[in-house]
């Protein structure tokens, strides 16, 4: 679906219906985040309204990626892969300390997450230096 959003935005840009550059798209993303928050924090949150606003946010992020010459599908695939690697390390670190993730506090989980992140960054540096 990210690709479809990108294709629609490219077609609209051909007709001149486009932001001049990435700067106003950042503002649009912040506006969409505020709208998501408003729906989530409404007195009676409605799932369909939240879904609409999250969709608008995703559409704006695709627009930003287009302006930055980034393929949104590829960027999301890389982010997902990076997350999976980090989470696998978090699980390994927890298992090495005989910890169950579901029993850890948010702070303890964040410590493991940062440890995994640092470990992968260091591994990438070693790989780059060797390569």
C-alpha positions as a Markdown table, in Angstrom:
| # | Residue | x | y | z |
|---|---|---|---|---|
| 1 | Unk | 0.0 | 0.0 | 0.0 |
| 2 | Unk | 2.9 | 2.4 | 0.5 |
| 3 | Unk | 3.8 | 1.9 | -3.1 |
| 4 | Unk | 0.3 | 2.7 | -4.2 |
| 5 | Unk | 0.3 | 5.9 | -2.1 |
| 6 | Unk | 3.6 | 6.8 | -3.7 |
| 7 | Unk | 2.3 | 6.3 | -7.2 |
| 8 | Unk | -0.8 | 8.4 | -6.5 |
| 9 | Unk | 1.4 | 11.2 | -5.1 |
| 10 | Unk | 3.7 | 11.0 | -8.2 |
| 11 | Unk | 0.7 | 11.3 | -10.5 |
| 12 | Unk | -0.7 | 14.3 | -8.5 |
| 13 | Unk | 2.7 | 16.0 | -8.7 |
| 14 | Unk | 2.6 | 15.7 | -12.5 |
| 15 | Unk | -0.4 | 18.0 | -12.3 |
| 16 | Unk | 1.4 | 20.4 | -10.0 |
| 17 | Unk | -0.5 | 19.3 | -6.9 |
| 18 | Unk | 2.5 | 18.9 | -4.7 |
| 19 | Unk | 4.5 | 20.5 | -1.9 |
| 20 | Unk | 7.4 | 22.6 | -3.2 |
| 21 | Unk | 10.0 | 20.7 | -1.1 |
| 22 | Unk | 10.2 | 18.5 | 2.0 |
| 23 | Unk | 10.0 | 21.4 | 4.6 |
| 24 | Unk | 6.2 | 21.8 | 4.6 |
| 25 | Unk | 5.8 | 18.0 | 4.6 |
| 26 | Unk | 7.5 | 17.9 | 8.0 |
| 27 | Unk | 4.9 | 20.4 | 9.3 |
| 28 | Unk | 2.1 | 18.3 | 7.7 |
| 29 | Unk | 3.4 | 15.2 | 9.5 |
| 30 | Unk | 3.4 | 17.0 | 12.9 |
| 31 | Unk | -0.2 | 18.2 | 12.1 |
| 32 | Unk | -1.2 | 14.6 | 11.4 |
| 33 | Unk | 0.4 | 13.4 | 14.6 |
| 34 | Unk | -1.6 | 16.0 | 16.5 |
| 35 | Unk | -4.8 | 14.8 | 14.8 |
| 36 | Unk | -4.1 | 11.2 | 15.8 |
| 37 | Unk | -3.4 | 12.3 | 19.4 |
| 38 | Unk | -6.7 | 14.3 | 19.4 |
| 39 | Unk | -8.7 | 11.3 | 18.2 |
| 40 | Unk | -7.0 | 8.9 | 20.7 |
| 41 | Unk | -7.5 | 11.3 | 23.6 |
| 42 | Unk | -11.1 | 12.2 | 22.6 |
| 43 | Unk | -13.8 | 11.8 | 25.3 |
| 44 | Unk | -15.1 | 8.8 | 23.3 |
| 45 | Unk | -12.4 | 7.6 | 21.0 |
| 46 | Unk | -13.8 | 6.1 | 17.8 |
| 47 | Unk | -11.6 | 3.4 | 16.1 |
| 48 | Unk | -12.7 | 4.5 | 12.6 |
| 49 | Unk | -11.6 | 8.1 | 13.2 |
| 50 | Unk | -8.3 | 7.0 | 14.7 |
| 51 | Unk | -7.8 | 4.7 | 11.7 |
| 52 | Unk | -8.5 | 7.6 | 9.3 |
| 53 | Unk | -6.0 | 9.9 | 11.1 |
| 54 | Unk | -3.3 | 7.1 | 11.2 |
| 55 | Unk | -3.9 | 6.6 | 7.4 |
| 56 | Unk | -3.4 | 10.4 | 6.9 |
| 57 | Unk | -0.2 | 10.2 | 8.9 |
| 58 | Unk | 1.2 | 7.3 | 6.9 |
| 59 | Unk | 0.2 | 9.1 | 3.6 |
| 60 | Unk | 2.2 | 12.2 | 4.8 |
| 61 | Unk | 5.2 | 10.1 | 5.7 |
| 62 | Unk | 5.2 | 8.5 | 2.2 |
| 63 | Unk | 5.1 | 12.0 | 0.8 |
| 64 | Unk | 8.1 | 12.9 | 2.9 |
| 65 | Unk | 10.0 | 9.9 | 1.7 |
| 66 | Unk | 9.2 | 10.8 | -1.9 |
| 67 | Unk | 10.5 | 14.3 | -1.4 |
| 68 | Unk | 13.7 | 12.9 | 0.2 |
| 69 | Unk | 14.1 | 10.4 | -2.7 |
| 70 | Unk | 13.6 | 7.5 | -0.4 |
| 71 | Unk | 11.6 | 4.4 | -1.4 |
| 72 | Unk | 9.1 | 4.1 | 1.4 |
| 73 | Unk | 8.7 | 0.3 | 1.0 |
| 74 | Unk | 12.4 | -0.2 | 1.1 |
| 75 | Unk | 12.8 | 2.1 | 4.1 |
| 76 | Unk | 10.1 | 0.2 | 6.0 |
| 77 | Unk | 11.6 | -3.1 | 5.1 |
| 78 | Unk | 15.0 | -2.0 | 6.4 |
| 79 | Unk | 13.5 | -0.6 | 9.6 |
| 80 | Unk | 11.5 | -3.9 | 10.1 |
| 81 | Unk | 14.7 | -6.0 | 9.6 |
| 82 | Unk | 16.6 | -3.7 | 12.0 |
| 83 | Unk | 13.9 | -4.0 | 14.6 |
| 84 | Unk | 13.8 | -7.8 | 14.3 |
| 85 | Unk | 17.6 | -8.1 | 14.7 |
| 86 | Unk | 17.5 | -5.8 | 17.8 |
| 87 | Unk | 14.6 | -7.7 | 19.3 |
| 88 | Unk | 16.3 | -11.0 | 18.7 |
| 89 | Unk | 19.3 | -9.7 | 20.7 |
| 90 | Unk | 17.0 | -8.4 | 23.4 |
| 91 | Unk | 15.6 | -11.9 | 23.7 |
| 92 | Unk | 19.1 | -13.4 | 23.8 |
| 93 | Unk | 20.3 | -10.9 | 26.4 |
| 94 | Unk | 17.3 | -11.6 | 28.6 |
| 95 | Unk | 17.7 | -15.4 | 28.2 |
| 96 | Unk | 21.4 | -15.1 | 29.1 |
| 97 | Unk | 20.3 | -13.5 | 32.4 |
| 98 | Unk | 17.4 | -15.9 | 32.9 |
| 99 | Unk | 14.9 | -13.1 | 32.5 |
| 100 | Unk | 11.4 | -13.2 | 31.0 |
| 101 | Unk | 10.6 | -10.2 | 28.9 |
| 102 | Unk | 7.0 | -10.1 | 29.9 |
| 103 | Unk | 8.1 | -9.7 | 33.6 |
| 104 | Unk | 10.4 | -6.8 | 33.0 |
| 105 | Unk | 9.5 | -3.1 | 33.5 |
| 106 | Unk | 9.6 | -0.6 | 30.7 |
| 107 | Unk | 12.9 | 0.7 | 32.0 |
| 108 | Unk | 14.5 | -2.7 | 32.1 |
| 109 | Unk | 13.2 | -3.4 | 28.6 |
| 110 | Unk | 14.7 | -0.1 | 27.4 |
| 111 | Unk | 18.1 | -1.0 | 28.9 |
| 112 | Unk | 18.1 | -4.3 | 27.0 |
| 113 | Unk | 17.0 | -2.5 | 23.8 |
| 114 | Unk | 19.8 | 0.1 | 24.1 |
| 115 | Unk | 22.3 | -2.7 | 24.8 |
| 116 | Unk | 21.1 | -4.5 | 21.7 |
| 117 | Unk | 21.2 | -1.3 | 19.6 |
| 118 | Unk | 24.8 | -0.6 | 20.7 |
| 119 | Unk | 25.8 | -4.1 | 20.1 |
| 120 | Unk | 24.6 | -4.0 | 16.5 |
| 121 | Unk | 26.1 | -0.6 | 15.9 |
| 122 | Unk | 29.5 | -1.9 | 17.1 |
| 123 | Unk | 29.1 | -5.0 | 15.0 |
| 124 | Unk | 28.4 | -2.9 | 11.9 |
| 125 | Unk | 31.5 | -0.7 | 12.6 |
| 126 | Unk | 33.7 | -3.8 | 12.8 |
| 127 | Unk | 32.1 | -5.1 | 9.6 |
| 128 | Unk | 32.7 | -1.8 | 7.8 |
| 129 | Unk | 36.3 | -1.6 | 8.9 |
| 130 | Unk | 36.9 | -5.2 | 7.8 |
| 131 | Unk | 35.1 | -4.8 | 4.5 |
